[in-house]
Amino acid sequence: MKISVTDKGRTGIMLEFSKAIGATIEGRYYHIPKDRGEGFITGFSWEDNELRMMVRNYYLNEEVLLERNNEIAEGEEDVIFLLSGIFPSPVQVEKQPLPEQASVLICIQAVSSAVAMPSNTFFRSIGIAVSRQYLKKLFGNVVHPVVVSILEAKEYFAFETAISAEMIKTAGEILHPPVPEGVESYYCKLKCEELLCHVFSLLMQREATPTKGMHIHDIKAIYAIKDYLLSHINVPPNIATLANQASMSEPKLRKLFKQTFGKGVFEYYQSARMQEAALLLKEKRLSVSEVGYRLGFTNLSHFSRVFAQHIGMKPKQYSVN
């Protein structure tokens, strides 16, 4: 199903999307109709729409292509922070929807004009849209190159980082505010700013190397490479092949990939590989040997060492604990 909505900047698209799929409104919650899936969308807006937050906690029965048409006034192109897969999984059921990949994407609104929303996927995300003026009030004294780019860059950019334990805790407090309804908005505003602090804290741990603006085609190419790595998690990447697929030189690929994700191609691949291993051990209850061989390891001792480097303990110990 294809849904076309118009993003007019600080008016948001939550209401338009909810109307398009026939959601029912109950207070600040937009409930997904039973014939389309289950769950809800909700959100807040503060400071004359300078800071907005949307919470998605739902799944859809059919694939939806959300086509966003940008009609954003000059000076109103806010910075988007999309924290995906940030809420914990629900109690296991017989037919469990697939989870989103846990990550934080930071970009400006015009970077992505179309978002695929696959079927049988549980969306557990928080999206924050914030003006640069508001961000500068919070982080204007930070001199790290990545932060400066987010606050000042005139060109397109995209940065991605991991979801931290602190973010998960804060997101849970937003999903279920432990305060009376009358002060929920004020409480969630503080928690929204807290999430931004956690995101910037992770970005500031990167090497303080200069960043450069990216063409929209390069951003799409880099994310196509990311998707390829994640869908071929049992095959070590070949830089020459990836560069050819992206129609860019190997040095350019290495530089833009590391600038976007904070890790080199192989480092990113290996980290994602070990996260998948942890998932298979903990949630799928596969044995260590089954996981190792499924992820392309021929030497289980090597798999165990790599797993421990990334996760902090041996795979057998992790599966037991």
C-alpha positions as CSV (number, residue, x, y, z in Angstrom):
1,M,0.0,0.0,0.0
2,K,1.3,3.4,-0.9
3,I,0.5,6.4,1.2
4,S,1.4,9.9,0.2
5,V,1.6,12.7,2.8
6,T,2.9,16.2,2.7
7,D,5.6,17.2,5.2
8,K,5.1,21.0,5.8
9,G,7.9,21.2,8.3
10,R,6.8,22.1,11.8
11,T,3.2,21.1,11.3
12,G,4.4,17.5,11.3
13,I,3.1,14.4,9.4
14,M,1.8,12.3,12.3
15,L,-1.8,13.5,11.9
16,E,-1.8,13.1,8.1
17,F,-0.3,9.6,8.2
18,S,-2.8,8.6,11.0
19,K,-5.7,9.8,8.9
20,A,-4.4,8.0,5.8
21,I,-4.4,4.6,7.5
22,G,-7.7,5.2,9.3
23,A,-6.3,5.5,12.9
24,T,-8.7,6.3,15.7
25,I,-7.9,9.2,18.0
26,E,-8.1,9.0,21.7
27,G,-6.6,12.0,23.5
28,R,-3.0,12.3,22.3
29,Y,-2.9,8.7,21.0
30,Y,-3.6,7.6,17.4
31,H,-4.5,3.9,17.5
32,I,-3.8,1.7,14.5
33,P,-7.0,0.0,13.2
34,K,-7.2,-3.8,13.8
35,D,-7.5,-4.5,10.1
36,R,-4.1,-2.7,9.5
37,G,-2.2,-3.9,12.5
38,E,-2.0,-3.0,16.2
39,G,-0.5,-0.3,18.4
40,F,-0.4,3.4,18.5
41,I,1.4,6.7,17.6
42,T,1.6,9.6,20.0
43,G,3.6,12.7,20.4
44,F,4.2,16.2,21.8
45,S,5.2,19.6,20.6
46,W,6.9,22.3,22.6
47,E,8.4,25.8,22.3
48,D,6.1,26.9,19.3
49,N,7.0,23.7,17.5
50,E,10.8,24.3,17.8
51,L,10.9,20.9,19.5
52,R,8.7,18.0,18.6
53,M,8.6,14.3,19.4
54,M,6.7,11.4,17.9
55,V,6.5,7.9,19.6
56,R,5.7,4.9,17.3
57,N,4.8,1.7,19.0
58,Y,2.9,-0.5,16.5
59,Y,3.1,-3.0,13.7
60,L,1.4,-3.2,10.3
61,N,0.0,-6.3,8.6
62,E,0.9,-5.1,5.1
63,E,3.9,-3.2,3.7
64,V,3.4,0.5,3.4
65,L,5.5,2.9,1.3
66,L,5.2,6.3,3.0
67,E,6.0,8.9,0.3
68,R,6.8,12.3,1.9
69,N,6.4,15.4,-0.1
70,N,8.4,18.2,1.4
71,E,6.9,21.7,1.6
72,I,9.2,23.2,4.1
73,A,9.6,26.9,4.5
74,E,13.0,28.5,4.3
75,G,14.7,28.4,7.7
76,E,12.4,25.7,9.0
77,E,14.3,22.6,7.9
78,D,14.8,21.0,11.3
79,V,17.3,18.3,12.4
80,I,15.7,14.9,12.8
81,F,16.8,12.3,15.4
82,L,15.2,8.9,14.7
83,L,15.8,6.4,17.5
84,S,14.7,3.1,16.1
85,G,14.2,-0.2,17.9
86,I,14.5,1.6,21.3
87,F,11.7,0.0,23.2
88,P,12.0,-3.5,24.6
89,S,10.3,-6.4,22.9
90,P,6.9,-7.5,24.3
91,V,6.2,-10.8,25.9
92,Q,6.9,-13.6,23.4
93,V,3.9,-14.6,21.4
94,E,3.4,-17.4,18.8
95,K,3.8,-15.1,15.8
96,Q,6.3,-12.4,16.9
97,P,6.6,-9.4,14.5
98,L,10.2,-8.6,13.5
99,P,11.9,-5.9,15.4
100,E,13.4,-2.7,13.9
101,Q,17.1,-2.5,13.7
102,A,18.3,-0.6,16.8
103,S,20.0,2.7,15.7
104,V,20.0,6.4,15.9
105,L,19.8,8.3,12.6
106,I,20.6,12.1,12.6
107,C,19.8,14.1,9.4
108,I,17.9,17.0,8.1
109,Q,14.3,16.6,6.9
110,A,15.1,16.7,3.2
111,V,17.6,13.8,3.2
112,S,14.9,11.1,3.1
113,S,11.9,11.6,0.9
114,A,10.6,8.1,1.1
115,V,10.5,5.7,4.0
116,A,9.7,2.0,3.5
117,M,7.6,0.5,6.3
118,P,7.8,-3.3,5.8
119,S,5.0,-5.6,6.9
120,N,5.1,-7.8,10.0
121,T,7.6,-5.4,11.6
122,F,7.2,-3.8,15.1
123,F,8.1,-0.2,15.0
124,R,9.3,0.9,18.4
125,S,10.9,4.3,17.8
126,I,11.1,7.9,19.0
127,G,11.4,10.6,16.4
128,I,12.6,14.0,17.5
129,A,12.5,17.1,15.2
130,V,14.3,20.1,16.6
131,S,15.2,23.5,15.1
132,R,18.9,24.3,14.9
133,Q,18.3,27.4,17.0
134,Y,16.9,25.3,19.8
135,L,19.8,22.8,19.4
136,K,22.3,25.6,19.7
137,K,20.8,26.7,23.0
138,L,21.5,23.2,24.3
139,F,24.8,22.3,22.6
140,G,26.2,25.4,21.1
141,N,29.3,25.3,23.3
142,V,30.3,21.8,22.0
143,V,33.2,22.0,19.6
144,H,33.4,18.4,18.3
145,P,33.3,18.4,14.4
146,V,30.3,16.1,14.2
147,V,28.2,18.2,16.6
148,V,29.3,21.4,14.8
149,S,28.2,19.9,11.4
150,I,24.7,19.1,12.9
151,L,24.4,22.6,14.2
152,E,25.9,24.6,11.3
153,A,26.2,22.6,8.1
154,K,24.6,24.1,5.0
155,E,24.9,20.8,3.0
156,Y,23.2,17.5,3.5
157,F,24.5,15.2,6.2
158,A,23.7,11.8,7.8
159,F,25.2,10.4,11.0
160,E,24.2,7.2,12.7
161,T,25.1,5.8,16.1
162,A,24.1,3.0,18.4
163,I,21.3,2.8,20.9
164,S,22.7,2.9,24.4
165,A,21.4,1.5,27.7
166,E,20.8,5.0,28.9
167,M,18.6,5.8,25.9
168,I,16.6,2.7,26.4
169,K,15.9,3.6,30.0
170,T,14.9,7.2,29.1
171,A,12.7,6.0,26.2
172,G,10.9,3.6,28.6
173,E,10.1,6.5,30.8
174,I,8.7,8.4,27.8
175,L,6.5,5.4,26.8
176,H,5.1,5.0,30.3
177,P,5.5,8.4,32.1
178,P,5.5,7.8,35.9
179,V,3.7,11.1,36.5
180,P,0.1,12.4,36.5
181,E,-1.4,13.3,33.1
182,G,-1.4,17.0,33.9
183,V,2.4,17.2,33.9
184,E,3.2,14.5,31.2
185,S,4.1,17.1,28.6
186,Y,6.6,18.9,30.9
187,Y,8.1,15.6,32.0
188,C,8.4,14.2,28.5
189,K,10.0,17.5,27.3
190,L,12.8,17.0,29.9
191,K,13.2,13.3,28.8
192,C,13.3,14.3,25.2
193,E,16.2,16.7,25.9
194,E,17.8,13.9,28.0
195,L,17.7,11.6,24.9
196,L,19.4,14.3,22.8
197,C,22.1,14.6,25.5
198,H,22.7,10.8,25.3
199,V,22.9,11.0,21.5
200,F,25.4,13.8,21.5
201,S,27.5,12.1,24.2
202,L,28.0,9.1,21.9
203,L,28.8,11.3,18.9
204,M,31.4,13.1,20.9
205,Q,33.2,9.8,21.5
206,R,34.2,9.7,17.8
207,E,37.5,10.8,16.5
208,A,37.5,14.6,16.2
209,T,38.2,14.6,12.5
210,P,36.7,17.2,10.1
211,T,33.4,16.2,8.4
212,K,32.2,17.2,4.9
213,G,28.8,17.6,3.4
214,M,27.4,14.7,1.4
215,H,25.4,14.7,-1.8
216,I,22.0,13.0,-1.4
217,H,23.0,10.3,-3.9
218,D,26.1,9.5,-1.8
219,I,24.0,9.2,1.3
220,K,21.6,6.8,-0.4
221,A,24.6,4.8,-1.7
222,I,26.2,4.5,1.7
223,Y,22.9,3.3,3.2
224,A,22.5,0.8,0.4
225,I,25.9,-0.6,1.4
226,K,24.8,-0.7,5.1
227,D,21.6,-2.6,4.0
228,Y,23.7,-5.0,1.9
229,L,26.1,-5.7,4.8
230,L,23.2,-6.5,7.2
231,S,21.4,-8.7,4.6
232,H,24.7,-10.6,4.0
233,I,25.8,-10.9,7.6
234,N,27.5,-14.2,7.1
235,V,29.8,-13.0,4.2
236,P,32.7,-10.7,5.0
237,P,32.6,-7.5,2.9
238,N,34.8,-6.9,-0.2
239,I,35.6,-3.2,-0.4
240,A,36.2,-3.2,-4.1
241,T,32.9,-4.9,-4.8
242,L,31.0,-2.5,-2.5
243,A,32.7,0.6,-4.1
244,N,31.7,-0.6,-7.5
245,Q,28.1,-1.1,-6.4
246,A,28.1,2.4,-4.9
247,S,29.8,4.0,-8.0
248,M,32.5,5.6,-6.0
249,S,36.2,5.1,-5.3
250,E,37.4,2.9,-2.5
251,P,38.9,5.8,-0.5
252,K,35.7,7.8,-0.9
253,L,33.6,4.8,0.3
254,R,35.8,4.3,3.3
255,K,35.8,7.9,4.3
256,L,32.0,8.6,3.9
257,F,31.1,5.3,5.6
258,K,33.2,6.0,8.6
259,Q,32.0,9.6,8.7
260,T,28.4,8.4,8.7
261,F,28.6,5.4,11.1
262,G,31.7,6.2,13.1
263,K,33.2,2.9,12.1
264,G,35.0,1.5,9.1
265,V,33.1,-0.9,6.8
266,F,34.6,-4.1,8.3
267,E,34.4,-2.9,11.9
268,Y,30.7,-2.0,11.3
269,Y,30.1,-5.4,9.7
270,Q,31.8,-7.3,12.5
271,S,29.9,-5.4,15.2
272,A,26.5,-6.0,13.5
273,R,27.5,-9.7,13.1
274,M,28.1,-10.0,16.8
275,Q,24.8,-8.3,17.6
276,E,23.1,-10.8,15.4
277,A,24.9,-13.6,17.2
278,A,23.8,-12.3,20.6
279,L,20.2,-12.2,19.3
280,L,20.3,-15.7,18.0
281,L,21.8,-17.0,21.3
282,K,19.5,-15.2,23.6
283,E,16.1,-15.0,21.8
284,K,16.3,-17.9,19.3
285,R,18.1,-20.2,21.8
286,L,20.5,-21.6,19.2
287,S,23.7,-23.3,20.3
288,V,27.0,-21.6,20.0
289,S,28.1,-23.9,17.2
290,E,24.8,-23.3,15.3
291,V,25.3,-19.5,15.6
292,G,28.9,-19.5,14.6
293,Y,28.4,-21.6,11.5
294,R,25.3,-19.6,10.5
295,L,27.3,-16.4,10.7
296,G,30.0,-17.7,8.4
297,F,32.7,-18.8,11.0
298,T,34.5,-22.0,10.3
299,N,36.6,-21.8,13.5
300,L,34.4,-21.7,16.7
301,S,37.4,-20.6,18.8
302,H,37.8,-17.6,16.6
303,F,34.0,-16.9,16.8
304,S,34.2,-17.1,20.6
305,R,37.1,-14.6,20.8
306,V,35.4,-12.1,18.4
307,F,32.1,-12.4,20.3
308,A,33.9,-11.7,23.6
309,Q,35.6,-8.6,22.2
310,H,32.3,-7.1,21.2
311,I,29.9,-8.3,23.8
312,G,32.1,-8.6,26.8
313,M,31.8,-12.3,27.5
314,K,32.1,-15.7,25.8
315,P,29.0,-16.8,23.7
316,K,28.3,-19.8,25.9
317,Q,28.4,-17.7,29.1
318,Y,26.2,-15.1,27.4
319,S,23.6,-17.6,26.4
320,V,23.4,-19.0,29.9
321,N,23.3,-15.6,31.6
